[in-house]
Amino acid sequence: MLGKSIALVKKQRGFTLVEVMIVLVIIGIIAAIAVPKLSGFTTRAKRQACEANIKAIETAVAAYSAAQDGDIPGDLGDIGEYLREKPKCPLGGEYTIQGDGSVSCNHGGETHEG
């Protein structure tokens, strides 16, 4: 009886160190491919949020201009009643109102206009 239990224990085998290392290398390769792709999605989402903010500010500028007989506001502080809150660029830029009523943002050293 004791001989059979010892024989069963000897037949059970685990993974070798080489097999475990191969699996870890494969997981590392997959992670190295996936992480840059995911960070690209984050940057793209922030850019789209910035563009949405620019469109919202341009709408508020148009409403202000209509209420003020065509005057264009000088900065975001002038259109405070037309926006719930002053938008912040998710990329760290500042929004600027141009003389023609368009809005631009200068994030990351580049200027983006709506």
Secondary structure by P-SEA (a helix, b strand, c coil): caaaaaaaaaacccccaaaaaaaaaaaaaaaaacaaaaaaaaaaaaaaaaaaaaaaaaaaaaaaaaaacccccccccccccccccccccccbbbbbbccccbbbbbcccccccc
